[in-house]
Amino acid sequence: MSKNENLKPFAIDAGKASVALAVASLCAVGAQAATVGSGGRGLLSIEKATVAAGATGGSTAASTLGEVLITLGATYAANDVLVLSLGSNVSFASGSTSTTPKLTCASGVPVQFDVFDRGSSFIKFRVPAAMGSTTTFAGACTLVDATLLDSTIDTVGEYVTISASGVAGNGQSFDSSGAAANVSRVINSLAASVSTALDGVVDPAANNKKFKSGSVSDVISFAFTSTAVDNPITLGTGTSGTSSAALTFDVNGDFTFLVNTGETTSSQILGATTNYAIGTTGTLTTIQTAAGAAVTGLRLRIEKTSGNFTNGEVGQVAIITTGASNANALTPQTYSGTYTITGLGGSGTPGVYTARTGTTTPGQWTQGGTTIFVPYMPVGSSITQVLYIANNTAVAGSTTVTAKSQSGGTCTTAAVTTAANANTNLSDALASAIATCQAAGTVAATDKLMLTIVATTNLAYTEVYSGFTVSGSSRVTIPNSSNGYKPQGSGQTTVIGSLNADNTL
């Protein structure tokens, strides 16, 4: 039964009229509910909303909701009204900043319904009376140009919901049992990320004063990203060296190596030397607790002299070392980072909304060094492993040993400090690791191991002695990849086992 029976005039017989109305009401209750869904982007940017609200007084600025689809659950005819109701967390805009919402439904030819009434939480659309009683609508409708007050879009993650219901020309409700549906969500759309991370390998062959690739610089690049879906965001045109800069990136780590003799301030560290280069207009400073203190990070402030930042726009910093013998050694480390994005409103005054902050992953500098392979090392009750590493340089390092058993089990020693210009004992650390692995069942009581020794020392000046004793008296020397491999023949450059000692760290 169609709800349009409610539009029929009362019968002359009052009793029959009452029965007719009662039956019609029952049919209306049982009608299929109208459904609502997002037909467009379904996202609102809180940055745009808050910047616009701050720039124009807050109470009148508006954002476009986007396209919304309504599927009618009953048949509508002339003078019937479709009511769209907002959830309580947001409000429709009105007045000069509001657009006129448009609801278009199809009955063969699409027809735009009339705006019958509107308020902060609802819009009522009426089927034009000119359509007549013979034209009906059922199926899909589209809502566009509805606007929300920016001052009510105030929480990232909150949803905008709409529910739909119908009111017949005689005031009877129908098509009203549908639940409210999410049609849009508020998002924090601005972010910054590291597009090219620091990835240098510090070269011990250069006394850790440049990278293993031979380069004297490593580049970090930052990209600004925006998933704003309503209107573009105007960002900082303030001075790059101040907190009003559009983008501020902090790379946190130990940058004290940038400090040379007599440099005690950021301007001296980054101005009087060639320790850095910037690929984007901005100001680079160091992060120090006090003049002359350790440098715990670098801060890049980038301004935007005109227009908006575009999605994917990049700024970069190259960290440079001369690699000279009197330069400071680089510090292998994993960096952390943060960013701050400062917005501008229409007045051009920075900070009309709370700055957006986040974390980045700037990358790491790893320590290069030496990998040495020992193909055989026995384990038994009467056997003592003998292992020493010779570091014939003035730069100390760190060494670990990983053992692999016949069954494939592995165990690794704690790091051992490799003294400069000295021969360092690795035997005790290896014996301790073997005992731990035997207790865990990864190395057998009687076993045969192969060892991989990783040291952060210069390959050209590092050599390992490997061997074992039996019953504390008979010593057997075991060749390893630092001293035991020879060229295969005259004129040949391939070294047997070279892949086990290729200094790839």
Secondary structure, 3 states (H helix, E strand, C coil): CCHHHHHCCCCCCHHHHHHHHHHHHHHHHCCCCCEEEECCCCEEEHHHHHHHHHHHCCCCCEEECCCEEEECCCCEECCCEEEEEECCCCCECCHHHCCCCEEEEECCCEEECEEEEECCCEEEEECCHHHCCCCEECCEEEEECCEEEHHHCCCCCCEEEEEEEEECCCCCEECCCCCCEEEEEEECCEEEEEEECECCEECHHHCCCCECCCCCEEEEEEEEEECCCCCCCCECCCCCCCCCCCEEEEEECCCHHHCCCCCCCHHHHHHCCCCEEECCCEEEEEEECCCCCCEEEEEEEECCCCCCCCCCCEEEEEEECCCCCCCCCCCCEEEEEEEEECEECCCCCECCCCCEEEEEEEEEEEECCEEEEEEEEEECCCEEEEEEEEECCCCCEEEEEEEECCCCCEEECCCEEECCCEEEECHHHHHHHHHHHHHHCCCCCCEEEEEEEEECCCHHHEEEEEEEEECCCEEEEECCCCCCCCECCCCCCCECCHHHCCCCC
